[in-house]
Amino acid sequence: MTDDAAYQRALDYLYSFVDYSLTRNFRFTAEEFDLGRMRALLERIGNPQAKYPVLHVAGTKGKGSTAAMIAQSLQASGLRTGFYTSPHLQEYTERIQVDRESISKDDLVALVEELKPAISAIERLTTFEITTALGFLYFARKGCDAAVIEVGLGGRLDATNVVDPLVSVITSLSMDHMSVLGDTLEKIAAEKAGIIKPGRPLVLAPQREEARRVVLAIAKERDAAVTEVGRDVRFEPVSHALSGQTFRYWTGKGGKSIFQTYSIPLLGLHQVQNAATAVAALNTAKLAGLAVTEEGIAAGLAQVIWPCRFELLQTNPTLVIDSAHNRDSALRLAQSLNDYFADCPVILLFGASEDKDITGMFDELLPRIHTVIASQSIHPRAMDAGKLAELARKAGRAAEAVVPIEAALDRALVLAESTGAIVLVAGSLFVAAAVRAAWQDRVMELAQQGAVGLIEERGKG
């Protein structure tokens, strides 16, 4: 049985170190993000990251979805697969998975205790660095045949960038974390391209030209062969519905092209691009010697689960949650709204961090929005709900501030029932996760009430 007190003590220990994800303002510099610390820690525990092939995934948008599709397809190909991702939605253990099963609380506690002597020997370690080492060690202990490692932030100085990957993957790049990674797309691309390793193949999702030039130049310097999605391999959507979508994928290089058609449950045209990037990465890994099968790719894509990405939770009233948190992702979200709910009024439940381009997100989303319900998560960087509501009103939309998030969800659903609108959640992964948890609590409560009512009715009979 899990000792919840021991688990909480382990989390308290991890959070006792510097956690830059909870810091309002910091600089992404080699002085603060020193890979030497990470290498020293891994050396003390036997360099577990070198015991299995790694697919390393960076990007601004789509890296989590792409990584999840790669991991699911490796598993469906019969490979025991580690998956490291961040942040978590509800439980810290979600960050470290084997065959899409989170590490148990007991195993996390045991690994934290085991690593404490090594951790204490190295100064200025961060929460993310320690968690990354825990994941690497866990995958080795579990005998993983491969691991999919999602970059936390940036790439060049990210704690995960100590791996020597079988394949590197860079998904869509856009303006985000500008105060940390740089104030131009070229600077951001240079940071993300830091994961490219000498002689290791790179799969590159479609990019704006200024980002593409930077990445290709760095790949050339490092003699890394590049497969460009949309150029070397191509894709096109075939069909979409609320139950999922299909797309066609083929090589764009010389010779006879072989077309494959795949299905994914994830919604939105951008997910087709992410899926095509995942397929290209899997095929590149196969060429490098990993035992990936075509059947595994198809099954993995069809089975993947990745919550809070244009996820339909219910109908009547319709509730959709999304993790869009910059202008580019808000544009894609608006496009998805038009694809799936073109004629429906929309109530936006919105919360965001203070360092985000809120004006840019509103510029993309508010033309499709009837009313804004502004709220905020408990994250230290969350922007005040009242300030968000005022920004929405200045942009010409009816808006009100409602906290906590549970109350905001109730208010949005009540408005939706009276107006025939759908409820859309966006602005932050933390807000999306909190709404998802609140919705799950509502469903469980209603189920329990239904069970009680059924028992009472049977009693009367």
TORKOL-4160 file (C-alpha; in steps of 0.2 Angstrom, whole numbers, padded with zeros to 4 digits, m for minus):
461
<pt num="1" X="0000" Y="0000" Z="0000"/>
<pt num="2" X="0006" Y="0017" Z="m0004"/>
<pt num="3" X="0012" Y="0028" Z="0011"/>
<pt num="4" X="0004" Y="0045" Z="0006"/>
<pt num="5" X="0014" Y="0053" Z="0019"/>
<pt num="6" X="0030" Y="0046" Z="0012"/>
<pt num="7" X="0025" Y="0052" Z="m0005"/>
<pt num="8" X="0022" Y="0069" Z="0001"/>
<pt num="9" X="0038" Y="0070" Z="0010"/>
<pt num="10" X="0047" Y="0065" Z="m0007"/>
<pt num="11" X="0038" Y="0079" Z="m0016"/>
<pt num="12" X="0042" Y="0091" Z="m0003"/>
<pt num="13" X="0060" Y="0086" Z="m0004"/>
<pt num="14" X="0060" Y="0088" Z="m0023"/>
<pt num="15" X="0052" Y="0105" Z="m0022"/>
<pt num="16" X="0065" Y="0111" Z="m0009"/>
<pt num="17" X="0077" Y="0113" Z="m0023"/>
<pt num="18" X="0076" Y="0127" Z="m0036"/>
<pt num="19" X="0060" Y="0125" Z="m0047"/>
<pt num="20" X="0062" Y="0138" Z="m0061"/>
<pt num="21" X="0044" Y="0133" Z="m0068"/>
<pt num="22" X="0037" Y="0142" Z="m0052"/>
<pt num="23" X="0048" Y="0157" Z="m0054"/>
<pt num="24" X="0040" Y="0173" Z="m0061"/>
<pt num="25" X="0056" Y="0180" Z="m0068"/>
<pt num="26" X="0073" Y="0172" Z="m0072"/>
<pt num="27" X="0086" Y="0172" Z="m0085"/>
<pt num="28" X="0090" Y="0156" Z="m0096"/>
<pt num="29" X="0109" Y="0157" Z="m0095"/>
<pt num="30" X="0123" Y="0145" Z="m0094"/>
<pt num="31" X="0127" Y="0151" Z="m0076"/>
<pt num="32" X="0110" Y="0145" Z="m0070"/>
<pt num="33" X="0107" Y="0130" Z="m0082"/>
<pt num="34" X="0124" Y="0121" Z="m0081"/>
<pt num="35" X="0123" Y="0104" Z="m0089"/>
<pt num="36" X="0139" Y="0100" Z="m0079"/>
<pt num="37" X="0128" Y="0098" Z="m0064"/>
<pt num="38" X="0117" Y="0085" Z="m0073"/>
<pt num="39" X="0131" Y="0076" Z="m0080"/>
<pt num="40" X="0140" Y="0075" Z="m0063"/>
<pt num="41" X="0123" Y="0068" Z="m0055"/>
<pt num="42" X="0121" Y="0055" Z="m0069"/>
<pt num="43" X="0139" Y="0049" Z="m0068"/>
<pt num="44" X="0136" Y="0046" Z="m0049"/>
<pt num="45" X="0122" Y="0034" Z="m0053"/>
<pt num="46" X="0130" Y="0025" Z="m0068"/>
<pt num="47" X="0124" Y="0035" Z="m0083"/>
<pt num="48" X="0107" Y="0026" Z="m0085"/>
<pt num="49" X="0102" Y="0037" Z="m0100"/>
<pt num="50" X="0115" Y="0028" Z="m0110"/>
<pt num="51" X="0107" Y="0011" Z="m0107"/>
<pt num="52" X="0094" Y="0012" Z="m0120"/>
<pt num="53" X="0091" Y="0022" Z="m0137"/>
<pt num="54" X="0082" Y="0039" Z="m0135"/>
<pt num="55" X="0071" Y="0049" Z="m0146"/>
<pt num="56" X="0073" Y="0067" Z="m0140"/>
<pt num="57" X="0059" Y="0079" Z="m0144"/>
<pt num="58" X="0060" Y="0098" Z="m0143"/>
<pt num="59" X="0048" Y="0112" Z="m0149"/>
<pt num="60" X="0037" Y="0126" Z="m0144"/>
<pt num="61" X="0020" Y="0118" Z="m0149"/>
<pt num="62" X="0016" Y="0100" Z="m0152"/>
<pt num="63" X="0031" Y="0092" Z="m0143"/>
<pt num="64" X="0020" Y="0083" Z="m0130"/>
<pt num="65" X="0008" Y="0077" Z="m0142"/>
<pt num="66" X="0021" Y="0071" Z="m0154"/>
<pt num="67" X="0031" Y="0063" Z="m0141"/>
<pt num="68" X="0016" Y="0054" Z="m0134"/>
<pt num="69" X="0012" Y="0047" Z="m0152"/>
<pt num="70" X="0030" Y="0041" Z="m0154"/>
<pt num="71" X="0029" Y="0033" Z="m0137"/>
<pt num="72" X="0013" Y="0024" Z="m0140"/>
<pt num="73" X="0019" Y="0018" Z="m0157"/>
<pt num="74" X="0035" Y="0011" Z="m0150"/>
<pt num="75" X="0025" Y="0002" Z="m0137"/>
<pt num="76" X="0013" Y="m0005" Z="m0150"/>
<pt num="77" X="0028" Y="m0011" Z="m0159"/>
<pt num="78" X="0032" Y="m0022" Z="m0145"/>
<pt num="79" X="0045" Y="m0012" Z="m0137"/>
<pt num="80" X="0046" Y="m0008" Z="m0118"/>
<pt num="81" X="0045" Y="0011" Z="m0119"/>
<pt num="82" X="0050" Y="0025" Z="m0107"/>
<pt num="83" X="0041" Y="0041" Z="m0108"/>
<pt num="84" X="0047" Y="0057" Z="m0099"/>
<pt num="85" X="0036" Y="0072" Z="m0100"/>
<pt num="86" X="0032" Y="0088" Z="m0091"/>
<pt num="87" X="0023" Y="0097" Z="m0083"/>
<pt num="88" X="0011" Y="0085" Z="m0076"/>
<pt num="89" X="m0008" Y="0087" Z="m0076"/>
<pt num="90" X="m0013" Y="0081" Z="m0059"/>
<pt num="91" X="0000" Y="0069" Z="m0052"/>
<pt num="92" X="0019" Y="0072" Z="m0052"/>
<pt num="93" X="0021" Y="0053" Z="m0056"/>
<pt num="94" X="0014" Y="0057" Z="m0073"/>
<pt num="95" X="0031" Y="0064" Z="m0078"/>
<pt num="96" X="0039" Y="0047" Z="m0078"/>
<pt num="97" X="0030" Y="0033" Z="m0088"/>
<pt num="98" X="0034" Y="0015" Z="m0094"/>
<pt num="99" X="0022" Y="0009" Z="m0107"/>
<pt num="100" X="0011" Y="0024" Z="m0103"/>
<pt num="101" X="0009" Y="0019" Z="m0085"/>
<pt num="102" X="0015" Y="0032" Z="m0073"/>
<pt num="103" X="0029" Y="0027" Z="m0060"/>
<pt num="104" X="0020" Y="0021" Z="m0044"/>
<pt num="105" X="0021" Y="0033" Z="m0029"/>
<pt num="106" X="0031" Y="0019" Z="m0019"/>
<pt num="107" X="0044" Y="0018" Z="m0033"/>
<pt num="108" X="0046" Y="0037" Z="m0034"/>
<pt num="109" X="0049" Y="0037" Z="m0015"/>
<pt num="110" X="0061" Y="0023" Z="m0016"/>
<pt num="111" X="0071" Y="0031" Z="m0030"/>
<pt num="112" X="0071" Y="0048" Z="m0021"/>
<pt num="113" X="0078" Y="0040" Z="m0006"/>
<pt num="114" X="0091" Y="0031" Z="m0016"/>
<pt num="115" X="0097" Y="0046" Z="m0025"/>
<pt num="116" X="0099" Y="0057" Z="m0010"/>
<pt num="117" X="0117" Y="0054" Z="m0007"/>
<pt num="118" X="0122" Y="0058" Z="m0025"/>
<pt num="119" X="0111" Y="0073" Z="m0025"/>
<pt num="120" X="0118" Y="0080" Z="m0008"/>
<pt num="121" X="0136" Y="0079" Z="m0016"/>
<pt num="122" X="0132" Y="0091" Z="m0030"/>
<pt num="123" X="0128" Y="0109" Z="m0027"/>
<pt num="124" X="0114" Y="0120" Z="m0035"/>
<pt num="125" X="0104" Y="0105" Z="m0043"/>
<pt num="126" X="0086" Y="0110" Z="m0048"/>
<pt num="127" X="0070" Y="0101" Z="m0046"/>
<pt num="128" X="0069" Y="0097" Z="m0064"/>
<pt num="129" X="0087" Y="0090" Z="m0065"/>
<pt num="130" X="0083" Y="0078" Z="m0051"/>
<pt num="131" X="0067" Y="0073" Z="m0058"/>
<pt num="132" X="0075" Y="0070" Z="m0075"/>
<pt num="133" X="0089" Y="0059" Z="m0067"/>
<pt num="134" X="0075" Y="0049" Z="m0058"/>
<pt num="135" X="0066" Y="0046" Z="m0075"/>
<pt num="136" X="0082" Y="0040" Z="m0083"/>
<pt num="137" X="0086" Y="0028" Z="m0069"/>
<pt num="138" X="0069" Y="0022" Z="m0068"/>
<pt num="139" X="0069" Y="0018" Z="m0087"/>
<pt num="140" X="0085" Y="0008" Z="m0085"/>
<pt num="141" X="0079" Y="m0002" Z="m0070"/>
<pt num="142" X="0063" Y="m0006" Z="m0080"/>
<pt num="143" X="0073" Y="m0013" Z="m0094"/>
<pt num="144" X="0066" Y="m0001" Z="m0107"/>
<pt num="145" X="0070" Y="m0005" Z="m0125"/>
<pt num="146" X="0069" Y="0014" Z="m0129"/>
<pt num="147" X="0064" Y="0030" Z="m0121"/>
<pt num="148" X="0055" Y="0046" Z="m0128"/>
<pt num="149" X="0062" Y="0061" Z="m0119"/>
<pt num="150" X="0052" Y="0077" Z="m0120"/>
<pt num="151" X="0063" Y="0093" Z="m0118"/>
<pt num="152" X="0057" Y="0104" Z="m0103"/>
<pt num="153" X="0061" Y="0121" Z="m0109"/>
<pt num="154" X="0072" Y="0127" Z="m0124"/>
<pt num="155" X="0084" Y="0113" Z="m0128"/>
<pt num="156" X="0102" Y="0119" Z="m0128"/>
<pt num="157" X="0103" Y="0120" Z="m0109"/>
<pt num="158" X="0089" Y="0109" Z="m0104"/>
<pt num="159" X="0093" Y="0095" Z="m0092"/>
<pt num="160" X="0087" Y="0082" Z="m0104"/>
<pt num="161" X="0101" Y="0088" Z="m0117"/>
<pt num="162" X="0114" Y="0076" Z="m0109"/>
<pt num="163" X="0107" Y="0061" Z="m0120"/>
<pt num="164" X="0115" Y="0055" Z="m0136"/>
<pt num="165" X="0099" Y="0052" Z="m0146"/>
<pt num="166" X="0095" Y="0039" Z="m0159"/>
<pt num="167" X="0084" Y="0053" Z="m0167"/>
<pt num="168" X="0081" Y="0071" Z="m0163"/>
<pt num="169" X="0064" Y="0079" Z="m0166"/>
<pt num="170" X="0060" Y="0097" Z="m0167"/>
<pt num="171" X="0041" Y="0101" Z="m0168"/>
<pt num="172" X="0033" Y="0118" Z="m0173"/>
<pt num="173" X="0043" Y="0133" Z="m0167"/>
<pt num="174" X="0034" Y="0150" Z="m0162"/>
<pt num="175" X="0036" Y="0164" Z="m0150"/>
<pt num="176" X="0035" Y="0159" Z="m0132"/>
<pt num="177" X="0045" Y="0161" Z="m0116"/>
<pt num="178" X="0053" Y="0176" Z="m0125"/>
<pt num="179" X="0061" Y="0183" Z="m0109"/>
<pt num="180" X="0069" Y="0166" Z="m0106"/>
<pt num="181" X="0074" Y="0159" Z="m0124"/>
<pt num="182" X="0076" Y="0176" Z="m0134"/>
<pt num="183" X="0065" Y="0189" Z="m0141"/>
<pt num="184" X="0065" Y="0183" Z="m0159"/>
<pt num="185" X="0060" Y="0167" Z="m0168"/>
<pt num="186" X="0078" Y="0165" Z="m0174"/>
<pt num="187" X="0085" Y="0166" Z="m0156"/>
<pt num="188" X="0072" Y="0153" Z="m0150"/>
<pt num="189" X="0076" Y="0142" Z="m0165"/>
<pt num="190" X="0094" Y="0142" Z="m0160"/>
<pt num="191" X="0090" Y="0137" Z="m0142"/>
<pt num="192" X="0079" Y="0123" Z="m0148"/>
<pt num="193" X="0091" Y="0117" Z="m0161"/>
<pt num="194" X="0103" Y="0114" Z="m0147"/>
<pt num="195" X="0097" Y="0096" Z="m0145"/>
<pt num="196" X="0105" Y="0092" Z="m0162"/>
<pt num="197" X="0119" Y="0080" Z="m0160"/>
<pt num="198" X="0134" Y="0077" Z="m0172"/>
<pt num="199" X="0130" Y="0064" Z="m0184"/>
<pt num="200" X="0113" Y="0060" Z="m0177"/>
<pt num="201" X="0098" Y="0062" Z="m0188"/>
<pt num="202" X="0085" Y="0076" Z="m0186"/>
<pt num="203" X="0066" Y="0076" Z="m0190"/>
<pt num="204" X="0060" Y="0094" Z="m0192"/>
<pt num="205" X="0042" Y="0098" Z="m0192"/>
<pt num="206" X="0036" Y="0112" Z="m0204"/>
<pt num="207" X="0043" Y="0129" Z="m0199"/>
<pt num="208" X="0042" Y="0147" Z="m0203"/>
<pt num="209" X="0057" Y="0151" Z="m0214"/>
<pt num="210" X="0067" Y="0161" Z="m0202"/>
<pt num="211" X="0066" Y="0147" Z="m0189"/>
<pt num="212" X="0070" Y="0134" Z="m0203"/>
<pt num="213" X="0085" Y="0143" Z="m0209"/>
<pt num="214" X="0093" Y="0143" Z="m0191"/>
<pt num="215" X="0089" Y="0125" Z="m0188"/>
<pt num="216" X="0096" Y="0118" Z="m0205"/>
<pt num="217" X="0112" Y="0128" Z="m0203"/>
<pt num="218" X="0115" Y="0121" Z="m0186"/>
<pt num="219" X="0111" Y="0103" Z="m0192"/>
<pt num="220" X="0123" Y="0106" Z="m0207"/>
<pt num="221" X="0137" Y="0112" Z="m0194"/>
<pt num="222" X="0134" Y="0096" Z="m0185"/>
<pt num="223" X="0133" Y="0084" Z="m0200"/>
<pt num="224" X="0115" Y="0079" Z="m0194"/>
<pt num="225" X="0105" Y="0072" Z="m0208"/>
<pt num="226" X="0088" Y="0081" Z="m0209"/>
<pt num="227" X="0071" Y="0074" Z="m0214"/>
<pt num="228" X="0059" Y="0089" Z="m0216"/>
<pt num="229" X="0041" Y="0085" Z="m0214"/>
<pt num="230" X="0031" Y="0094" Z="m0228"/>
<pt num="231" X="0046" Y="0093" Z="m0240"/>
<pt num="232" X="0055" Y="0076" Z="m0239"/>
<pt num="233" X="0040" Y="0067" Z="m0232"/>
<pt num="234" X="0022" Y="0074" Z="m0235"/>
<pt num="235" X="0005" Y="0073" Z="m0227"/>
<pt num="236" X="m0013" Y="0079" Z="m0231"/>
<pt num="237" X="m0029" Y="0078" Z="m0220"/>
<pt num="238" X="m0042" Y="0066" Z="m0227"/>
<pt num="239" X="m0057" Y="0067" Z="m0215"/>
<pt num="240" X="m0061" Y="0074" Z="m0198"/>
<pt num="241" X="m0075" Y="0072" Z="m0185"/>
<pt num="242" X="m0077" Y="0074" Z="m0166"/>
<pt num="243" X="m0072" Y="0056" Z="m0165"/>
<pt num="244" X="m0055" Y="0058" Z="m0173"/>
<pt num="245" X="m0047" Y="0061" Z="m0190"/>
<pt num="246" X="m0037" Y="0053" Z="m0204"/>
<pt num="247" X="m0023" Y="0058" Z="m0214"/>
<pt num="248" X="m0012" Y="0052" Z="m0229"/>
<pt num="249" X="0007" Y="0051" Z="m0227"/>
<pt num="250" X="0020" Y="0048" Z="m0241"/>
<pt num="251" X="0038" Y="0051" Z="m0245"/>
<pt num="252" X="0042" Y="0066" Z="m0256"/>
<pt num="253" X="0059" Y="0060" Z="m0261"/>
<pt num="254" X="0063" Y="0053" Z="m0278"/>
<pt num="255" X="0057" Y="0036" Z="m0283"/>
<pt num="256" X="0040" Y="0027" Z="m0281"/>
<pt num="257" X="0030" Y="0035" Z="m0267"/>
<pt num="258" X="0021" Y="0023" Z="m0254"/>
<pt num="259" X="0005" Y="0031" Z="m0247"/>
<pt num="260" X="0000" Y="0026" Z="m0229"/>
<pt num="261" X="m0017" Y="0032" Z="m0221"/>
<pt num="262" X="m0017" Y="0034" Z="m0203"/>
<pt num="263" X="m0031" Y="0038" Z="m0190"/>
<pt num="264" X="m0029" Y="0048" Z="m0174"/>
<pt num="265" X="m0041" Y="0052" Z="m0160"/>
<pt num="266" X="m0033" Y="0069" Z="m0157"/>
<pt num="267" X="m0043" Y="0084" Z="m0164"/>
<pt num="268" X="m0037" Y="0099" Z="m0174"/>
<pt num="269" X="m0027" Y="0100" Z="m0190"/>
<pt num="270" X="m0011" Y="0104" Z="m0181"/>
<pt num="271" X="m0012" Y="0086" Z="m0173"/>
<pt num="272" X="m0011" Y="0079" Z="m0191"/>
<pt num="273" X="0006" Y="0089" Z="m0193"/>
<pt num="274" X="0011" Y="0082" Z="m0176"/>
<pt num="275" X="0006" Y="0064" Z="m0181"/>
<pt num="276" X="0016" Y="0066" Z="m0198"/>
<pt num="277" X="0031" Y="0072" Z="m0188"/>
<pt num="278" X="0029" Y="0057" Z="m0176"/>
<pt num="279" X="0028" Y="0045" Z="m0191"/>
<pt num="280" X="0044" Y="0053" Z="m0199"/>
<pt num="281" X="0053" Y="0051" Z="m0182"/>
<pt num="282" X="0048" Y="0033" Z="m0180"/>
<pt num="283" X="0053" Y="0028" Z="m0198"/>
<pt num="284" X="0070" Y="0037" Z="m0195"/>
<pt num="285" X="0072" Y="0027" Z="m0179"/>
<pt num="286" X="0068" Y="0011" Z="m0189"/>
<pt num="287" X="0081" Y="0015" Z="m0202"/>
<pt num="288" X="0093" Y="0017" Z="m0187"/>
<pt num="289" X="0090" Y="0000" Z="m0181"/>
<pt num="290" X="0075" Y="0001" Z="m0169"/>
<pt num="291" X="0062" Y="m0013" Z="m0171"/>
<pt num="292" X="0048" Y="m0001" Z="m0176"/>
<pt num="293" X="0034" Y="m0010" Z="m0186"/>
<pt num="294" X="0022" Y="m0002" Z="m0198"/>
<pt num="295" X="0008" Y="m0010" Z="m0188"/>
<pt num="296" X="0014" Y="m0003" Z="m0172"/>
<pt num="297" X="0014" Y="0015" Z="m0180"/>
<pt num="298" X="m0004" Y="0013" Z="m0186"/>
<pt num="299" X="m0010" Y="0006" Z="m0169"/>
<pt num="300" X="0000" Y="0018" Z="m0158"/>
<pt num="301" X="m0007" Y="0033" Z="m0168"/>
<pt num="302" X="m0025" Y="0026" Z="m0166"/>
<pt num="303" X="m0023" Y="0022" Z="m0148"/>
<pt num="304" X="m0014" Y="0038" Z="m0141"/>
<pt num="305" X="m0022" Y="0047" Z="m0127"/>
<pt num="306" X="m0016" Y="0065" Z="m0123"/>
<pt num="307" X="m0028" Y="0075" Z="m0112"/>
<pt num="308" X="m0031" Y="0094" Z="m0113"/>
<pt num="309" X="m0027" Y="0096" Z="m0131"/>
<pt num="310" X="m0044" Y="0101" Z="m0139"/>
<pt num="311" X="m0051" Y="0087" Z="m0129"/>
<pt num="312" X="m0070" Y="0085" Z="m0129"/>
<pt num="313" X="m0076" Y="0081" Z="m0111"/>
<pt num="314" X="m0095" Y="0082" Z="m0113"/>
<pt num="315" X="m0109" Y="0087" Z="m0124"/>
<pt num="316" X="m0125" Y="0096" Z="m0119"/>
<pt num="317" X="m0118" Y="0108" Z="m0115"/>
<pt num="318" X="m0102" Y="0105" Z="m0125"/>
<pt num="319" X="m0086" Y="0107" Z="m0115"/>
<pt num="320" X="m0069" Y="0107" Z="m0124"/>
<pt num="321" X="m0052" Y="0110" Z="m0115"/>
<pt num="322" X="m0036" Y="0115" Z="m0123"/>
<pt num="323" X="m0019" Y="0120" Z="m0117"/>
<pt num="324" X="m0016" Y="0134" Z="m0130"/>
<pt num="325" X="m0005" Y="0147" Z="m0121"/>
<pt num="326" X="0003" Y="0158" Z="m0134"/>
<pt num="327" X="m0003" Y="0167" Z="m0149"/>
<pt num="328" X="0002" Y="0154" Z="m0162"/>
<pt num="329" X="m0007" Y="0140" Z="m0152"/>
<pt num="330" X="m0022" Y="0152" Z="m0150"/>
<pt num="331" X="m0023" Y="0154" Z="m0169"/>
<pt num="332" X="m0023" Y="0135" Z="m0171"/>
<pt num="333" X="m0037" Y="0134" Z="m0158"/>
<pt num="334" X="m0047" Y="0147" Z="m0167"/>
<pt num="335" X="m0045" Y="0137" Z="m0183"/>
<pt num="336" X="m0051" Y="0121" Z="m0174"/>
<pt num="337" X="m0066" Y="0130" Z="m0167"/>
<pt num="338" X="m0071" Y="0134" Z="m0185"/>
<pt num="339" X="m0068" Y="0116" Z="m0191"/>
<pt num="340" X="m0078" Y="0108" Z="m0178"/>
<pt num="341" X="m0090" Y="0121" Z="m0171"/>
<pt num="342" X="m0092" Y="0134" Z="m0185"/>
<pt num="343" X="m0110" Y="0140" Z="m0180"/>
<pt num="344" X="m0109" Y="0139" Z="m0161"/>
<pt num="345" X="m0107" Y="0154" Z="m0149"/>
<pt num="346" X="m0092" Y="0151" Z="m0138"/>
<pt num="347" X="m0090" Y="0155" Z="m0119"/>
<pt num="348" X="m0071" Y="0156" Z="m0116"/>
<pt num="349" X="m0065" Y="0150" Z="m0098"/>
<pt num="350" X="m0048" Y="0158" Z="m0098"/>
<pt num="351" X="m0033" Y="0159" Z="m0087"/>
<pt num="352" X="m0015" Y="0162" Z="m0091"/>
<pt num="353" X="0002" Y="0166" Z="m0083"/>
<pt num="354" X="0008" Y="0184" Z="m0081"/>
<pt num="355" X="0023" Y="0181" Z="m0093"/>
<pt num="356" X="0012" Y="0176" Z="m0108"/>
<pt num="357" X="0006" Y="0186" Z="m0123"/>
<pt num="358" X="m0012" Y="0188" Z="m0117"/>
<pt num="359" X="m0016" Y="0202" Z="m0129"/>
<pt num="360" X="m0010" Y="0191" Z="m0144"/>
<pt num="361" X="m0020" Y="0176" Z="m0138"/>
<pt num="362" X="m0035" Y="0187" Z="m0136"/>
<pt num="363" X="m0033" Y="0194" Z="m0154"/>
<pt num="364" X="m0034" Y="0177" Z="m0161"/>
<pt num="365" X="m0048" Y="0170" Z="m0150"/>
<pt num="366" X="m0060" Y="0184" Z="m0146"/>
<pt num="367" X="m0067" Y="0186" Z="m0163"/>
<pt num="368" X="m0075" Y="0169" Z="m0160"/>
<pt num="369" X="m0080" Y="0172" Z="m0142"/>
<pt num="370" X="m0097" Y="0177" Z="m0135"/>
<pt num="371" X="m0092" Y="0179" Z="m0117"/>
<pt num="372" X="m0076" Y="0177" Z="m0106"/>
<pt num="373" X="m0075" Y="0169" Z="m0089"/>
<pt num="374" X="m0058" Y="0174" Z="m0082"/>
<pt num="375" X="m0051" Y="0163" Z="m0069"/>
<pt num="376" X="m0034" Y="0158" Z="m0062"/>
<pt num="377" X="m0025" Y="0143" Z="m0056"/>
<pt num="378" X="m0015" Y="0141" Z="m0040"/>
<pt num="379" X="0001" Y="0142" Z="m0050"/>
<pt num="380" X="0012" Y="0156" Z="m0043"/>
<pt num="381" X="0014" Y="0164" Z="m0060"/>
<pt num="382" X="m0005" Y="0165" Z="m0063"/>
<pt num="383" X="m0012" Y="0182" Z="m0068"/>
<pt num="384" X="m0025" Y="0189" Z="m0058"/>
<pt num="385" X="m0043" Y="0185" Z="m0064"/>
<pt num="386" X="m0049" Y="0203" Z="m0062"/>
<pt num="387" X="m0035" Y="0209" Z="m0073"/>
<pt num="388" X="m0039" Y="0196" Z="m0087"/>
<pt num="389" X="m0057" Y="0201" Z="m0087"/>
<pt num="390" X="m0053" Y="0219" Z="m0089"/>
<pt num="391" X="m0042" Y="0215" Z="m0104"/>
<pt num="392" X="m0056" Y="0206" Z="m0112"/>
<pt num="393" X="m0068" Y="0220" Z="m0109"/>
<pt num="394" X="m0056" Y="0232" Z="m0117"/>
<pt num="395" X="m0055" Y="0220" Z="m0132"/>
<pt num="396" X="m0074" Y="0222" Z="m0133"/>
<pt num="397" X="m0081" Y="0206" Z="m0125"/>
<pt num="398" X="m0092" Y="0204" Z="m0110"/>
<pt num="399" X="m0082" Y="0197" Z="m0096"/>
<pt num="400" X="m0082" Y="0192" Z="m0078"/>
<pt num="401" X="m0069" Y="0186" Z="m0066"/>
<pt num="402" X="m0074" Y="0170" Z="m0056"/>
<pt num="403" X="m0062" Y="0161" Z="m0044"/>
<pt num="404" X="m0059" Y="0148" Z="m0039"/>
<pt num="405" X="m0058" Y="0137" Z="m0055"/>
<pt num="406" X="m0072" Y="0126" Z="m0049"/>
<pt num="407" X="m0084" Y="0140" Z="m0048"/>
<pt num="408" X="m0078" Y="0147" Z="m0065"/>
<pt num="409" X="m0083" Y="0130" Z="m0073"/>
<pt num="410" X="m0100" Y="0130" Z="m0064"/>
<pt num="411" X="m0103" Y="0148" Z="m0070"/>
<pt num="412" X="m0098" Y="0144" Z="m0088"/>
<pt num="413" X="m0109" Y="0129" Z="m0089"/>
<pt num="414" X="m0124" Y="0138" Z="m0083"/>
<pt num="415" X="m0121" Y="0152" Z="m0096"/>
<pt num="416" X="m0119" Y="0139" Z="m0109"/>
<pt num="417" X="m0135" Y="0130" Z="m0105"/>
<pt num="418" X="m0145" Y="0146" Z="m0106"/>
<pt num="419" X="m0137" Y="0152" Z="m0122"/>
<pt num="420" X="m0134" Y="0136" Z="m0132"/>
<pt num="421" X="m0116" Y="0140" Z="m0132"/>
<pt num="422" X="m0101" Y="0128" Z="m0130"/>
<pt num="423" X="m0088" Y="0131" Z="m0116"/>
<pt num="424" X="m0070" Y="0132" Z="m0122"/>
<pt num="425" X="m0056" Y="0132" Z="m0109"/>
<pt num="426" X="m0039" Y="0139" Z="m0114"/>
<pt num="427" X="m0024" Y="0150" Z="m0109"/>
<pt num="428" X="m0014" Y="0138" Z="m0098"/>
<pt num="429" X="m0010" Y="0120" Z="m0096"/>
<pt num="430" X="m0012" Y="0123" Z="m0077"/>
<pt num="431" X="m0030" Y="0130" Z="m0080"/>
<pt num="432" X="m0035" Y="0116" Z="m0092"/>
<pt num="433" X="m0029" Y="0103" Z="m0080"/>
<pt num="434" X="m0038" Y="0111" Z="m0065"/>
<pt num="435" X="m0054" Y="0112" Z="m0076"/>
<pt num="436" X="m0052" Y="0094" Z="m0081"/>
<pt num="437" X="m0050" Y="0088" Z="m0062"/>
<pt num="438" X="m0065" Y="0099" Z="m0057"/>
<pt num="439" X="m0075" Y="0091" Z="m0071"/>
<pt num="440" X="m0070" Y="0074" Z="m0066"/>
<pt num="441" X="m0076" Y="0078" Z="m0048"/>
<pt num="442" X="m0092" Y="0084" Z="m0055"/>
<pt num="443" X="m0095" Y="0068" Z="m0065"/>
<pt num="444" X="m0090" Y="0057" Z="m0050"/>
<pt num="445" X="m0102" Y="0066" Z="m0038"/>
<pt num="446" X="m0116" Y="0065" Z="m0051"/>
<pt num="447" X="m0113" Y="0046" Z="m0053"/>
<pt num="448" X="m0113" Y="0044" Z="m0034"/>
<pt num="449" X="m0130" Y="0054" Z="m0032"/>
<pt num="450" X="m0137" Y="0043" Z="m0046"/>
<pt num="451" X="m0132" Y="0027" Z="m0037"/>
<pt num="452" X="m0140" Y="0034" Z="m0021"/>
<pt num="453" X="m0155" Y="0038" Z="m0030"/>
<pt num="454" X="m0156" Y="0021" Z="m0038"/>
<pt num="455" X="m0154" Y="0013" Z="m0021"/>
<pt num="456" X="m0168" Y="0024" Z="m0014"/>
<pt num="457" X="m0180" Y="0020" Z="m0028"/>
<pt num="458" X="m0177" Y="0001" Z="m0026"/>
<pt num="459" X="m0180" Y="0003" Z="m0008"/>
<pt num="460" X="m0197" Y="0010" Z="m0011"/>
<pt num="461" X="m0201" Y="m0004" Z="m0023"/>
